[in-house]
Amino acid sequence: LKDSMAERLVSEIDYDYSKFDNSPKSETGCLVRGWYFDRAVRNFIAIHPHPVVVNVGCGLDTRYQRIGSDGRTVFYELDLPEVMDLRRNMIPEAKDDIYISDSLLETGWMDALLVRHPGSDFIFVVEGVLMYFHEDEVKSFLRNIASRFSGGEIWFDVCGTMMTRDG
């Protein structure tokens, strides 16, 4: 991925990244996953007249910066308030990349998006997030999205039981 914003963030964050030196498969997996989701978002934007992209559990993700603004697509970044505070300090909010401080388990933000964008086409990207929630929470989240945004798309990744075993 060509991602100058992510490169800047890595250089600005005081963190010992060397612990990942022996994890080339994880690094490759994250790159492929990012490329795959970027491609899905670009394709969605290309075929929908009023696209709204919602990055659920965004953290410091820089998809908006990689894809760029086309003047008609609206992006939303959603994460917990403390994460969004950090994000605001590290990545300034853009006019068409709007930050939402909330939990994916809540529904108020979903209802607000429907009111704000009637007749729009929604794509939800939930990358590297759902494995941190219990199965019943994930099912509830997916049901809440599906019941409100029929005709939209949701893109997410999952991990198998091998990734969740202890030891």
URPE-V678628 format. One line per field, one symbol per residue. phi: phi as a letter, one per 30 degrees, with the letter a starting at -180 (. if undefined). A space follows every 50 residues. Layout:
BEGIN
phi = ???
END
This chain:
BEGIN
phi = .cbdddddddddcdaddddcecbddddddddddddddedddeddedccdb dbcccdidhceceedddiccibdccbcbadedddddeedcbedcecbccb cacdddceddddddddbdidccbccbcibddccdedddddeddddddcbd idbbcbcbbddedcddi
END
